[in-house]
Amino acid sequence: MQTQMHTMSNLFAQLGLPSDDAAVERFIASHRPLENGIALYRAPFWSAAQRAFLKEEIIEDADWASVIDELNGRLR
């Protein structure tokens, strides 16, 4: 089984956010630090659809999980 390798830019595009490198860096800088006790998908800056996508992908350990984990780390 082949897994898809997603990039941070792909993730931001999937979430409906500006996805160029500068926009990703601005998003991370403006939303960090995220408190350690808050799950990434529960952060207040996500829409309901974004929250659902992030939660589902992490729970299912789907193709997006590694890049979501990377985003989680960068927001801490």
DRENDO-1510 file (C-alpha; in Angstrom, 1 decimal, always signed):
<recs>
REC; n; res; u; v; w
REC; 1; MET; +0.0; +0.0; +0.0 .
REC; 2; GLN; +1.4; +3.3; -1.0 .
REC; 3; THR; +0.9; +6.4; +1.2 .
REC; 4; GLN; +0.6; +9.9; -0.1 .
REC; 5; MET; +3.2; +12.3; +1.3 .
REC; 6; HIS; +1.6; +15.7; +1.9 .
REC; 7; THR; +3.3; +19.0; +2.4 .
REC; 8; MET; +2.5; +21.8; +4.7 .
REC; 9; SER; +1.4; +23.9; +1.7 .
REC; 10; ASN; -0.9; +21.0; +0.6 .
REC; 11; LEU; -2.4; +20.9; +4.1 .
REC; 12; PHE; -3.2; +24.6; +4.2 .
REC; 13; ALA; -4.8; +24.4; +0.7 .
REC; 14; GLN; -6.9; +21.4; +1.9 .
REC; 15; LEU; -8.0; +23.6; +4.9 .
REC; 16; GLY; -8.9; +26.4; +2.6 .
REC; 17; LEU; -6.2; +28.7; +3.8 .
REC; 18; PRO; -3.6; +30.6; +1.9 .
REC; 19; SER; -0.9; +28.0; +1.2 .
REC; 20; ASP; +2.2; +29.8; +0.0 .
REC; 21; ASP; +5.3; +29.5; +2.3 .
REC; 22; ALA; +5.0; +33.0; +3.6 .
REC; 23; ALA; +1.3; +32.7; +4.4 .
REC; 24; VAL; +2.0; +29.4; +6.2 .
REC; 25; GLU; +4.7; +31.0; +8.3 .
REC; 26; ARG; +2.5; +34.0; +9.1 .
REC; 27; PHE; -0.3; +31.7; +10.2 .
REC; 28; ILE; +2.0; +29.8; +12.5 .
REC; 29; ALA; +3.5; +32.9; +13.9 .
REC; 30; SER; +0.2; +34.5; +14.6 .
REC; 31; HIS; -1.4; +31.4; +16.3 .
REC; 32; ARG; +1.5; +30.2; +18.5 .
REC; 33; PRO; +2.0; +29.2; +21.1 .
REC; 34; LEU; -0.9; +26.8; +21.4 .
REC; 35; GLU; -1.3; +25.6; +25.0 .
REC; 36; ASN; -0.1; +22.1; +25.5 .
REC; 37; GLY; -3.4; +21.0; +27.0 .
REC; 38; ILE; -5.4; +21.9; +23.9 .
REC; 39; ALA; -5.6; +19.3; +21.1 .
REC; 40; LEU; -4.7; +20.9; +17.8 .
REC; 41; TYR; -8.2; +20.3; +16.3 .
REC; 42; ARG; -9.8; +22.1; +19.3 .
REC; 43; ALA; -7.8; +25.3; +18.8 .
REC; 44; PRO; -10.2; +28.2; +18.6 .
REC; 45; PHE; -9.0; +29.5; +15.2 .
REC; 46; TRP; -10.3; +26.6; +13.2 .
REC; 47; SER; -13.7; +26.6; +11.5 .
REC; 48; ALA; -16.0; +23.6; +12.2 .
REC; 49; ALA; -15.1; +22.0; +8.8 .
REC; 50; GLN; -11.4; +22.5; +9.5 .
REC; 51; ARG; -11.7; +21.1; +13.0 .
REC; 52; ALA; -13.6; +18.0; +11.7 .
REC; 53; PHE; -11.0; +17.3; +9.0 .
REC; 54; LEU; -8.1; +17.6; +11.4 .
REC; 55; LYS; -9.7; +15.4; +14.0 .
REC; 56; GLU; -10.7; +12.7; +11.6 .
REC; 57; GLU; -7.3; +12.6; +9.9 .
REC; 58; ILE; -5.5; +12.3; +13.2 .
REC; 59; ILE; -7.8; +9.7; +14.7 .
REC; 60; GLU; -7.6; +7.5; +11.6 .
REC; 61; ASP; -3.9; +8.0; +11.3 .
REC; 62; ALA; -4.6; +8.9; +7.7 .
REC; 63; ASP; -2.3; +10.2; +4.9 .
REC; 64; TRP; -2.4; +13.7; +6.4 .
REC; 65; ALA; -1.4; +12.7; +9.9 .
REC; 66; SER; +2.3; +13.3; +9.6 .
REC; 67; VAL; +2.0; +16.8; +8.3 .
REC; 68; ILE; -0.8; +17.6; +10.8 .
REC; 69; ASP; +1.6; +16.4; +13.5 .
REC; 70; GLU; +4.3; +18.7; +12.1 .
REC; 71; LEU; +1.9; +21.6; +12.2 .
REC; 72; ASN; +0.9; +20.7; +15.8 .
REC; 73; GLY; +4.6; +20.8; +16.8 .
REC; 74; ARG; +5.2; +24.1; +15.1 .
REC; 75; LEU; +2.3; +25.7; +16.8 .
REC; 76; ARG; +3.5; +24.7; +20.3 .
</recs>
